[in-house]
C-alpha cells in the first residue's frame, strides 16, 4: 500500500495541469501564420506591438520576426497564472497602463461536463466567441492587444480533448497514468497530453522545422465553428483514457502512445489552421466596418 499512498499524495498535492505546453501553442501559431494574408499579419503585428509585455515576447522569441513574437504571445495566458500583477479575481488588482483587465481567468481555459453531458464549470467556448467579436469590433488598442493572445491561446486549448473533459476527474487532472518510457513515470493524464507536442521550450529553427512538418503531414480541416471544435474534443475522450492497468495506475502502452501522439499532433495542426482562418475573417470584418459604403453614381 505504501507505493499507492505515495502516488495518491503526489496526485492530489500537485497543481492542476494547464493546457498544451509552450511548444503546442507556438506550433499552432506558426501554422496559423501561414493561413493569413499580409494585411491580417500586419493587423496582428500592430495589435501585439501595443501590449505592455511585447518586449518580453520579443526577447523570448530571440528575433523581431512577428510570427515568432505572436508565438510567444500565445503562451501569455498561462504565464500570468504566476504573475503577481494579475489576480484570480480581476477586481483585486486595478488595471495597469495598457491592460484593460488584470484577471488570470482560470476558468476560461476549459469547460467541463458530467457523464450525462450536462455542462459544468468553464467558459472556453463562450470566451472564444466573445473575444472574436471584441477583436472584430473594438477601436481600443489596449483591448485588441489584450484579446488577441487570449483568443490564440483558447483556440488551441479547445483542441486538447481534456479541456472539454469530465467534471468528476477535473478534465483528467485526477487520473494518474504510468509511462515507463518517460523521464517522469507517474504523471496526471491531462499533463501527459499537454506535453505531446514536444519540449515546452521548443523555439527558433527547431520550432519552425517542426511546424513545417506538421503542415506537410496534416491537411487543413473543415473550419466549422466553436461548437464543432468542442464536439470533436469531446468525441476523442472516448479513447483518450488508457485501457491497460500498470503496477498501480493506468498504463501508457505502445498502441495508446502511438494513437495519442498522432492525435495530439493533428489537433495542434487543426487549431493552427482554424485560428489563421478565424483571424482572416476577423480582419475582413474590421475592414468592412471601416470602409464607407459606396455612393451610387445616380445620386
C-alpha positions as CSV (number, residue, x, y, z in Angstrom):
1,X,0.0,0.0,0.0
2,X,2.9,2.4,0.6
3,X,3.7,3.0,-3.2
4,X,0.0,3.6,-3.8
5,X,-0.2,6.0,-0.9
6,X,2.8,7.9,-2.2
7,X,1.3,8.2,-5.7
8,X,-2.0,9.4,-4.3
9,X,-0.3,12.1,-2.3
10,X,1.6,13.2,-5.5
11,X,-1.7,13.2,-7.5
12,X,-3.7,15.4,-5.2
13,X,-1.0,17.6,-3.9
14,X,0.4,18.7,-7.3
15,X,-1.2,21.6,-9.1
16,X,-3.7,21.1,-11.9
17,X,-2.3,21.0,-15.4
18,X,-2.8,24.0,-17.7
19,X,-3.1,23.3,-21.4
20,X,-0.9,22.4,-24.4
21,X,2.6,23.3,-23.3
22,X,4.5,26.1,-24.8
23,X,5.5,24.1,-27.8
24,X,1.9,23.2,-28.7
25,X,0.8,26.8,-28.6
26,X,3.8,28.1,-30.6
27,X,3.5,25.4,-33.2
28,X,-0.2,26.3,-33.7
29,X,0.7,30.0,-34.2
30,X,3.2,29.3,-36.9
31,X,0.7,27.1,-38.7
32,X,-1.9,29.9,-38.3
33,X,0.5,32.4,-39.7
34,X,0.7,30.5,-43.0
35,X,-3.1,30.8,-43.4
36,X,-3.1,34.6,-43.0
37,X,-2.6,37.2,-45.7
38,X,-0.3,40.2,-45.5
39,X,-3.0,42.5,-44.2
40,X,-4.1,40.2,-41.4
41,X,-0.5,39.6,-40.4
42,X,0.0,43.4,-40.2
43,X,-3.1,43.7,-38.1
44,X,-1.7,41.0,-35.7
45,X,1.7,42.7,-35.6
46,X,0.3,46.1,-34.8
47,X,-2.1,44.8,-32.2
48,X,0.6,42.9,-30.3
49,X,3.1,45.8,-30.6
50,X,0.8,47.8,-28.2
51,X,0.8,45.2,-25.5
52,X,2.8,46.0,-22.3
53,X,4.6,42.7,-22.4
54,X,5.6,42.9,-26.1
55,X,9.2,43.4,-25.2
56,X,9.3,40.2,-23.2
57,X,7.8,38.2,-26.0
58,X,10.3,39.6,-28.5
59,X,13.2,38.8,-26.1
60,X,11.9,35.2,-25.7
61,X,11.5,34.8,-29.4
62,X,15.0,35.9,-29.9
63,X,14.1,37.9,-33.0
64,X,11.8,40.7,-34.3
65,X,10.0,38.1,-36.5
66,X,6.3,38.9,-35.9
67,X,5.3,35.3,-36.3
68,X,7.7,34.2,-33.5
69,X,6.6,37.1,-31.3
70,X,3.0,36.0,-31.9
71,X,4.0,32.5,-30.9
72,X,5.4,33.8,-27.6
73,X,2.3,35.9,-27.0
74,X,0.1,32.8,-27.3
75,X,1.6,31.4,-24.1
76,X,0.9,34.6,-22.1
77,X,-2.5,33.5,-20.7
78,X,-0.7,30.6,-19.0
79,X,2.3,32.8,-17.9
80,X,0.0,35.2,-16.0
81,X,-1.0,32.4,-13.6
82,X,2.3,33.1,-11.8
83,X,2.5,36.9,-12.5
84,X,1.9,39.0,-9.3
85,X,0.5,41.8,-11.4
86,X,-2.6,39.6,-12.0
87,X,-5.1,38.2,-9.7
88,X,-7.5,35.2,-9.6
89,X,-10.3,37.8,-9.0
90,X,-9.9,40.6,-11.6
91,X,-11.3,43.2,-9.2
92,X,-8.4,42.5,-6.7
93,X,-5.9,44.3,-8.9
94,X,-6.7,47.6,-10.6
95,X,-5.8,47.8,-14.3
96,X,-2.2,48.8,-15.0
97,X,-1.5,51.1,-18.0
98,X,-2.1,49.2,-21.2
99,X,-4.2,46.4,-19.6
100,X,-8.0,46.5,-19.7
101,X,-8.2,43.6,-17.3
102,X,-5.9,42.1,-14.6
103,X,-7.7,38.7,-14.2
104,X,-6.0,35.4,-14.6
105,X,-9.3,33.9,-15.7
106,X,-8.5,30.3,-14.9
107,X,-12.0,29.1,-15.9
108,X,-11.6,30.5,-19.4
109,X,-9.2,27.6,-20.4
110,X,-11.7,24.8,-20.3
111,X,-15.3,23.6,-20.0
112,X,-16.3,20.5,-18.1
113,X,-19.4,18.2,-18.4
114,X,-20.8,15.5,-16.3
115,X,-21.1,11.9,-17.6
116,X,-24.6,12.7,-19.0
117,X,-23.4,15.7,-21.0
118,X,-24.6,18.4,-18.6
119,X,-22.4,21.4,-18.7
120,X,-20.4,22.3,-15.6
121,X,-17.7,24.8,-14.9
122,X,-15.6,26.6,-17.5
123,X,-16.1,29.1,-20.3
124,X,-13.7,28.4,-23.1
125,X,-16.2,28.1,-25.9
126,X,-18.1,31.2,-24.8
127,X,-15.0,33.2,-24.4
128,X,-13.7,32.3,-27.9
129,X,-16.9,33.8,-29.3
130,X,-16.7,36.9,-27.1
131,X,-13.1,37.6,-27.9
132,X,-13.6,37.1,-31.6
133,X,-16.4,39.7,-31.5
134,X,-14.2,42.1,-29.5
135,X,-11.4,41.8,-32.0
136,X,-13.7,42.4,-34.9
137,X,-15.4,45.5,-33.4
138,X,-13.2,47.2,-30.8
139,X,-11.5,50.5,-31.6
140,X,-9.5,50.4,-28.4
141,X,-5.8,49.4,-28.9
142,X,-5.4,48.1,-25.4
143,X,-8.4,45.8,-25.9
144,X,-7.0,44.4,-29.1
145,X,-3.6,43.7,-27.7
146,X,-5.1,42.0,-24.7
147,X,-7.7,40.0,-26.5
148,X,-5.5,38.6,-29.3
149,X,-3.2,36.5,-27.2
150,X,-6.2,35.2,-25.3
151,X,-8.1,34.2,-28.4
152,X,-5.0,32.5,-29.9
153,X,-4.4,30.6,-26.7
154,X,-8.0,29.4,-26.1
155,X,-8.5,28.2,-29.7
156,X,-5.5,25.9,-29.1
157,X,-6.7,24.8,-25.7
158,X,-10.1,23.8,-27.0
159,X,-8.4,21.3,-29.4
160,X,-6.9,19.5,-26.4
161,X,-9.5,16.8,-25.5
162,X,-9.2,17.2,-21.8
163,X,-10.1,20.9,-22.0
164,X,-13.6,19.7,-22.8
165,X,-13.5,16.8,-20.3
166,X,-15.4,15.4,-17.4
167,X,-16.2,17.3,-14.2
168,X,-15.7,14.3,-11.9
169,X,-12.0,13.9,-12.8
170,X,-11.4,17.6,-13.5
171,X,-10.5,17.1,-17.1
172,X,-8.1,14.2,-16.5
173,X,-6.3,16.0,-13.7
174,X,-7.2,13.4,-11.0
175,X,-6.3,10.5,-13.3
176,X,-2.8,9.1,-12.7
177,X,-1.0,7.3,-15.5
178,X,2.1,5.2,-15.6
179,X,4.5,5.7,-18.6
180,X,7.6,3.5,-18.2
181,X,9.3,5.2,-21.2
182,X,9.0,8.8,-19.7
183,X,11.5,10.7,-17.6
184,X,8.7,11.0,-15.0
185,X,7.0,7.6,-15.0
186,X,3.9,8.7,-13.0
187,X,2.0,11.8,-14.1
188,X,-1.5,13.1,-14.5
189,X,-3.2,12.1,-17.7
190,X,-4.0,15.7,-18.5
191,X,-0.4,16.8,-18.1
192,X,0.8,13.8,-20.2
193,X,-1.4,15.1,-23.1
194,X,-0.2,18.6,-22.6
195,X,3.4,17.5,-23.4
196,X,2.6,15.6,-26.6
197,X,3.6,18.4,-28.9
198,X,7.2,18.3,-27.7
199,X,9.6,20.0,-25.3
200,X,7.9,23.1,-23.8
201,X,10.9,25.3,-24.5
202,X,10.9,24.5,-28.3
203,X,11.8,27.7,-30.1
204,X,13.8,29.1,-33.0
205,X,14.8,27.0,-36.0
206,X,13.7,23.7,-34.4
207,X,10.2,25.2,-33.8
208,X,10.0,26.3,-37.4
209,X,11.1,23.0,-38.8
210,X,8.6,21.2,-36.6
211,X,5.8,23.5,-37.7
212,X,6.7,22.8,-41.4
213,X,6.5,19.1,-40.7
214,X,3.0,19.4,-39.2
215,X,1.9,21.5,-42.2
216,X,3.1,18.8,-44.5
217,X,1.7,15.9,-42.6
218,X,-1.8,17.4,-41.8
219,X,-4.2,18.8,-44.3
220,X,-6.4,21.8,-43.4
221,X,-9.6,20.6,-41.6
222,X,-13.1,21.7,-42.2
223,X,-13.3,25.1,-40.4
224,X,-16.7,24.7,-38.7
225,X,-17.3,26.8,-35.6
226,X,-16.6,26.7,-31.9
227,X,-19.3,24.1,-31.3
228,X,-17.7,21.8,-33.8
229,X,-14.3,22.1,-32.2
230,X,-15.7,21.4,-28.8
231,X,-17.7,18.4,-30.0
232,X,-14.6,17.0,-31.7
233,X,-12.6,17.1,-28.5
234,X,-15.4,15.5,-26.5
235,X,-15.6,12.6,-29.0
236,X,-11.9,12.0,-28.6
237,X,-12.4,11.5,-24.9
238,X,-14.0,8.0,-25.6
239,X,-10.5,6.8,-26.5
240,X,-8.3,9.2,-24.5
241,X,-8.3,7.1,-21.3
242,X,-5.8,4.3,-21.4
243,X,-7.4,0.8,-21.0
244,X,-4.5,-1.1,-19.6
245,X,-3.6,-1.2,-15.9
246,X,0.1,-0.9,-14.9
247,X,1.5,-1.6,-11.4
248,X,-0.7,0.9,-9.6
249,X,-2.3,3.1,-12.3
250,X,-3.4,3.2,-15.9
251,X,-0.6,2.2,-18.2
252,X,0.6,4.0,-21.4
253,X,1.3,1.2,-23.7
254,X,2.8,1.4,-27.3
255,X,-0.6,1.3,-29.0
256,X,-2.1,4.1,-26.9
257,X,1.1,6.2,-27.2
258,X,1.1,6.0,-31.0
259,X,-2.6,6.9,-31.2
260,X,-2.3,9.8,-28.7
261,X,0.8,11.2,-30.3
262,X,-0.8,11.2,-33.8
263,X,-4.0,12.6,-32.4
264,X,-2.2,15.3,-30.4
265,X,-0.2,16.5,-33.4
266,X,-3.3,16.5,-35.6
267,X,-5.2,18.6,-33.1
268,X,-2.4,21.1,-32.7
269,X,-2.3,21.5,-36.5
270,X,-6.1,21.8,-36.8
271,X,-6.1,24.5,-34.1
272,X,-3.5,26.4,-36.1
273,X,-5.3,26.1,-39.4
274,X,-8.6,27.2,-37.8
275,X,-7.1,30.1,-35.9
276,X,-5.5,31.5,-39.0
277,X,-8.8,31.4,-40.9
278,X,-10.6,32.9,-37.9
279,X,-8.2,35.8,-37.8
280,X,-8.6,36.3,-41.5
281,X,-12.4,36.5,-41.0
282,X,-12.0,38.9,-38.1
283,X,-9.8,41.2,-40.1
284,X,-12.2,41.2,-43.1
285,X,-15.0,42.2,-40.7
286,X,-12.9,45.1,-39.4
287,X,-12.1,46.3,-42.9
288,X,-15.8,46.1,-43.9
289,X,-16.8,48.2,-40.9
290,X,-14.1,50.8,-41.6
291,X,-14.8,51.1,-45.3
292,X,-17.5,53.7,-46.1
293,X,-20.4,52.5,-48.3
294,X,-20.1,53.2,-52.0
295,X,-22.1,56.1,-53.3
296,X,-24.3,55.3,-56.3
297,X,-23.4,57.4,-59.4
298,X,-27.1,58.3,-59.8
299,X,-27.2,60.2,-56.5
